Amino acid sequence: MNMIKKKYFPALLSIILLLAGTGLYAQQVPKVTATLDTNAIMIGDQIGLNIKVSVPKGYQVYWPVLSDTLAPHIELIRAEKTDSIIKNDQDSYQRKLVITSFDSGAFTVPSFVFHLRNNTTGQVDSLSSQEMELKVFTPMVDTAKAFKVINAPESVPYTFAEILPWILIVLGIALGIYTIVWYVSKRKKGKPLFAKKTKPKLPPYDQAIKRLEELRLNKVWQSGKIKEYYTGITDIMREYFTDRYQFEAWEMTSDEILYELKGKKVNAQAMEKVKATLELSDLVKFAKAQPTALENDTALNYCVDFVNETKPEIIVPQQDVTQQPMKQNDKVEPEKKKED
């Protein structure tokens, strides 16, 4: 008995290995299947067409290109997302197609051709699914019954939730147009888009005195910048003339400024001071004159004196004594009788 077992054991082992290899090989053969949820529908109904592709590891699957019409009388409604099932030795891909038909009869769902590429060898093969039959029926109509009147669609009033998106769209468009117009107008005028809030400007005379004192403290001429010093003086005074007497001193020469000041009822002493300063400034700027230290200080002092002397007087209205209310401590003397 033992001799028989030893004699047939190699053959038995070979058969087992062959069967196992055959089963493993069968599992790794590419395969495409297509099934319908049902093969009979009413006209216009939608059903699922399920496609499954199984390939060994190392294959790349190319799905067929689908159109809206799969076959005569069979329409594709939508193709859902492909699901993948990855295993150690096999990859599977599933996709559901939703189809319908608007004609009655028996129709053939065509086969789907897939192309498979072996990534190892580069060989490309094709694989097709089986064809299927789909029967489409029309509903039975009882012609003996009277036709029913089809009611017209009922009008339903719009709700605020339905109108709100349109309101927001209109407001958004209006805001966009306003923003564009505002931006273009700012750019044309050369103004900054977001201007900083400026402090209230000082009166002309206070502004002029402040700037003259700052020029004095900066010690410009002491640093050898004589021309810059007199340019600063004349700029301050031109701005004062423009704001105080309302004429464009920036565009005028010194002689034109003095001519304008004569008509503004400026006293003679103030006129002499400002005239001396303007003439000296012209000599420095145009004739490269070199004034003395005393002349430099005097020119600025003359300007300070001119501003102070031309500063408008603030008139405080006097209260009428006769209209003041009588205090409680005030005594009223009796009126004397006139003598006959």
C-alpha distance (Angstrom), angle and dihedral (degrees) to the residues before:
residue distance angle dihedral
M1 . . .
N2 3.75 . .
M3 3.76 89.6 .
I4 3.81 90.4 56.2
K5 3.78 92.0 50.4
K6 3.77 92.1 50.7
K7 3.79 91.0 47.1
Y8 3.81 97.4 52.6
F9 3.83 98.6 32.6
P10 3.85 96.2 90.6
A11 3.80 91.5 49.5
L12 3.79 91.9 48.2
L13 3.79 91.2 48.9
S14 3.80 90.9 50.6
I15 3.80 91.4 52.0
I16 3.83 91.8 50.1
L17 3.82 92.2 49.4
L18 3.80 91.0 46.9
L19 3.80 92.2 51.8
A20 3.80 91.4 46.5
G21 3.78 91.3 49.3
T22 3.77 91.1 47.5
G23 3.82 91.0 51.7
L24 3.80 91.9 48.1
Y25 3.78 90.8 48.5
A26 3.80 91.0 49.1
Q27 3.76 91.1 54.5
Q28 3.79 91.8 52.9
V29 3.82 97.6 52.3
P30 3.88 112.6 112.1
K31 3.77 111.1 -108.9
V32 3.83 136.4 -176.9
T33 3.81 123.4 -164.9
A34 3.80 130.2 179.8
T35 3.82 124.0 -169.6
L36 3.81 135.4 176.2
D37 3.78 124.1 -137.2
T38 3.80 85.2 -131.0
N39 3.80 134.4 -10.3
A40 3.84 95.7 -140.9
I41 3.80 125.9 59.1
M42 3.79 140.1 159.2
I43 3.77 116.0 -106.1
G44 3.81 111.2 -79.0
D45 3.84 94.6 16.2
Q46 3.80 118.1 132.6
I47 3.81 123.7 -133.1
G48 3.79 136.7 175.3
L49 3.79 124.5 -104.3
N50 3.81 106.7 -161.0
I51 3.81 119.2 -157.8
K52 3.80 123.5 -170.7
V53 3.80 126.8 -174.9
S54 3.82 121.6 -169.6
V55 3.80 120.5 -172.9
P56 3.81 134.7 168.1
K57 3.77 119.3 -102.2
G58 3.79 112.6 -75.5
Y59 3.81 98.4 36.8
Q60 3.79 125.8 119.4
V61 3.82 117.1 -147.4
Y62 3.82 123.2 -145.8
W63 3.82 112.4 -162.5
P64 3.80 119.9 -144.0
V65 3.81 118.5 -103.6
L66 3.80 109.0 -105.7
S67 3.80 126.0 -149.2
D68 3.79 130.4 -164.0
T69 3.80 89.8 -98.7
L70 3.81 114.1 52.8
A71 3.80 93.2 -178.3
P72 3.82 138.1 -21.0
H73 3.83 107.5 -54.3
I74 3.84 93.6 4.1
E75 3.80 117.2 102.3
L76 3.80 128.9 -166.5
I77 3.82 111.3 -133.2
R78 3.81 98.5 -179.1
A79 3.79 142.9 -28.1
E80 3.78 114.9 -132.9
K81 3.80 126.8 -144.8
T82 3.79 118.9 -70.6
D83 3.82 115.8 -110.8
S84 3.80 119.0 -149.1
I85 3.81 127.6 -152.1
I86 3.80 111.7 -168.1
K87 3.81 118.8 -165.5
N88 3.79 133.1 171.6
D89 3.80 95.9 -97.3
Q90 3.83 103.7 13.4
D91 3.82 140.5 42.6
S92 3.79 122.6 -152.9
Y93 3.81 129.1 -166.3
Q94 3.80 125.9 -167.3
R95 3.78 130.8 -171.5
K96 3.78 131.9 174.4
L97 3.80 121.4 -144.6
V98 3.81 120.0 -164.8
I99 3.81 110.9 -145.3
T100 3.81 137.6 174.3
S101 3.78 141.9 175.6
F102 3.78 131.7 -140.4
D103 3.79 96.1 -165.9
S104 3.78 129.2 71.2
G105 3.77 122.1 -123.4
A106 3.78 142.1 67.7
F107 3.80 113.4 -56.0
T108 3.78 134.4 -179.4
V109 3.78 120.1 -123.9
P110 3.81 103.7 -144.1
S111 3.76 125.3 -126.3
F112 3.79 119.6 -100.3
V113 3.81 117.9 -127.4
F114 3.83 117.2 -145.6
H115 3.78 127.3 -170.8
L116 3.81 117.4 -142.7
R117 3.79 123.5 -164.2
N118 3.79 122.3 -160.3
N119 3.80 104.4 -139.9
T120 3.79 91.5 -158.7
T121 3.81 99.9 51.5
G122 3.80 98.9 19.1
Q123 3.79 91.0 -129.2
V124 3.82 116.6 148.9
D125 3.82 120.4 -150.2
S126 3.79 132.9 176.8
L127 3.77 127.4 -132.3
S128 3.82 128.4 -172.1
S129 3.78 134.5 -159.0
Q130 3.79 122.9 -132.6
E131 3.79 123.5 -92.7
M132 3.82 118.8 -110.0
E133 3.78 135.7 -158.5
L134 3.80 122.0 -126.9
K135 3.80 122.5 -168.0
V136 3.79 118.4 -156.0
F137 3.80 120.0 -164.4
T138 3.79 132.3 -167.7
P139 3.81 121.1 -135.7
M140 3.76 116.2 -99.4
V141 3.81 112.8 -108.3
D142 3.78 120.9 -154.9
T143 3.81 102.1 -140.3
A144 3.81 91.4 -172.9
K145 3.79 91.8 72.2
A146 3.80 122.0 82.0
F147 3.76 119.7 -103.9
K148 3.78 115.0 -101.1
V149 3.77 120.5 -132.5
I150 3.79 112.9 -110.4
N151 3.77 109.1 -130.4
A152 3.77 118.0 -133.1
P153 3.82 117.4 -112.1
E154 3.78 112.2 -84.7
S155 3.80 116.6 -120.0
V156 3.77 112.6 -124.3
P157 3.83 118.6 -161.7
Y158 3.78 116.7 -116.1
T159 3.78 116.5 -104.7
F160 3.79 124.6 -135.8
A161 3.81 90.1 -111.5
E162 3.82 89.2 58.9
I163 3.82 93.7 47.3
L164 3.81 96.0 43.5
P165 3.85 96.4 76.8
W166 3.82 90.5 53.1
I167 3.81 91.3 48.7
L168 3.80 90.2 51.3
I169 3.81 90.9 48.5
V170 3.83 91.9 52.0
L171 3.81 91.6 46.8
G172 3.80 90.4 48.1
I173 3.82 91.9 51.5
A174 3.82 91.4 47.5
L175 3.81 91.1 49.0
G176 3.80 90.7 48.6
I177 3.82 92.3 51.3
Y178 3.81 91.3 47.5
T179 3.82 91.1 49.2
I180 3.81 91.9 50.8
V181 3.83 93.0 48.5
W182 3.82 91.2 46.7
Y183 3.82 91.9 48.8
V184 3.82 94.0 48.0
S185 3.82 92.5 48.1
K186 3.81 90.9 50.2
R187 3.80 91.7 49.7
K188 3.81 93.2 48.6
K189 3.81 92.0 51.3
G190 3.80 91.4 45.3
K191 3.80 91.9 -125.0
P192 3.81 123.1 145.4
L193 3.78 115.0 -104.0
F194 3.78 93.4 -125.8
A195 3.80 111.0 26.6
K196 3.76 119.1 -163.2
K197 3.77 117.8 -116.2
T198 3.79 106.8 -98.8
K199 3.75 124.1 -142.6
P200 3.80 118.1 -115.1
K201 3.80 109.6 -84.4
L202 3.78 117.7 -114.8
P203 3.81 119.9 -118.4
P204 3.83 112.6 -85.8
Y205 3.82 95.6 -105.0
D206 3.83 94.6 47.1
Q207 3.79 90.3 46.7
A208 3.81 91.9 50.0
I209 3.82 94.1 48.3
K210 3.81 90.9 47.9
R211 3.80 93.6 51.3
L212 3.82 93.3 44.8
E213 3.79 91.3 52.7
E214 3.82 90.5 48.1
L215 3.81 89.1 52.1
R216 3.80 89.7 51.1
L217 3.82 92.6 49.9
N218 3.81 92.8 48.7
K219 3.85 89.3 62.9
V220 3.76 93.3 -143.5
W221 3.79 100.0 164.9
Q222 3.82 90.6 43.0
S223 3.84 86.1 62.7
G224 3.80 90.8 56.4
K225 3.84 94.7 -101.9
I226 3.79 96.0 126.3
K227 3.82 97.1 152.6
E228 3.83 92.2 47.7
Y229 3.81 89.3 49.8
Y230 3.82 94.7 55.1
T231 3.80 91.8 40.5
G232 3.81 88.0 56.5
I233 3.81 91.4 49.6
T234 3.80 94.2 50.6
D235 3.82 92.8 44.9
I236 3.80 91.2 53.3
M237 3.80 92.1 48.2
R238 3.83 94.1 45.4
E239 3.79 89.3 54.5
Y240 3.80 90.1 48.3
F241 3.80 92.2 49.9
T242 3.81 90.6 49.6
D243 3.82 95.2 49.1
R244 3.80 97.5 36.5
Y245 3.82 101.6 42.0
Q246 3.83 100.6 22.6
F247 3.82 100.6 -124.8
E248 3.81 128.4 119.0
A249 3.79 100.3 -103.6
W250 3.81 91.7 165.5
E251 3.79 91.5 71.6
M252 3.84 95.9 44.7
T253 3.75 135.7 87.8
S254 3.80 121.2 -124.3
D255 3.81 91.5 -98.5
E256 3.81 91.9 51.1
I257 3.80 90.5 50.0
L258 3.80 92.1 51.2
Y259 3.82 89.8 48.6
E260 3.80 90.9 53.5
L261 3.81 92.1 47.3
K262 3.80 92.0 55.1
G263 3.78 89.3 64.9
K264 3.82 92.7 51.0
K265 3.82 96.1 70.8
V266 3.81 94.6 -111.0
N267 3.82 112.1 167.7
A268 3.80 117.6 -107.5
Q269 3.82 95.9 -115.7
A270 3.84 92.8 54.8
M271 3.82 89.6 45.5
E272 3.82 91.6 54.4
K273 3.81 91.5 51.1
V274 3.77 96.4 49.8
K275 3.81 91.0 42.5
A276 3.80 91.5 54.6
T277 3.81 91.4 49.0
L278 3.83 94.3 48.4
E279 3.81 93.0 47.7
L280 3.81 92.4 48.7
S281 3.81 90.2 48.0
D282 3.82 90.5 53.6
L283 3.79 90.9 50.9
V284 3.80 91.5 51.5
K285 3.82 95.6 45.2
F286 3.80 99.4 40.1
A287 3.82 106.4 21.0
K288 3.84 97.0 34.6
A289 3.80 92.1 -125.0
Q290 3.81 118.1 177.5
P291 3.84 109.3 -141.7
T292 3.77 122.0 -161.3
A293 3.80 123.0 -105.7
L294 3.80 89.7 -103.5
E295 3.81 91.6 53.0
N296 3.82 90.8 50.1
D297 3.80 93.0 53.9
T298 3.81 92.4 41.5
A299 3.81 92.7 53.1
L300 3.81 91.9 56.7
N301 3.81 92.3 42.3
Y302 3.81 89.9 52.2
C303 3.81 89.4 55.5
V304 3.81 92.2 49.7
D305 3.83 89.4 49.9
F306 3.82 91.1 49.1
V307 3.80 92.4 52.6
N308 3.78 92.8 46.8
E309 3.80 93.0 47.6
T310 3.81 93.7 47.9
K311 3.79 95.2 44.6
P312 3.80 108.1 121.6
E313 3.78 115.5 -111.8
I314 3.78 117.5 -116.4
I315 3.78 108.2 -130.9
V316 3.80 113.6 -150.4
P317 3.82 110.4 -155.9
Q318 3.79 112.3 -122.1
Q319 3.77 117.8 -127.5
D320 3.75 116.3 -118.5
V321 3.82 106.5 -113.7
T322 3.78 92.6 -156.9
Q323 3.80 90.7 60.8
Q324 3.79 96.7 49.0
P325 3.82 113.9 119.0
M326 3.76 116.0 -107.6
K327 3.79 115.4 -105.9
Q328 3.78 121.5 -132.4
N329 3.82 92.5 -114.5
D330 3.78 92.9 55.7
K331 3.81 112.7 104.8
V332 3.72 123.1 -142.8
E333 3.78 111.7 -139.4
P334 3.77 115.6 -143.5
E335 3.73 114.4 -107.0
K336 3.80 112.6 -105.4
K337 3.73 117.5 -119.2
K338 3.71 114.9 -115.7
E339 3.77 115.7 -117.8
D340 3.67 115.1 -113.4
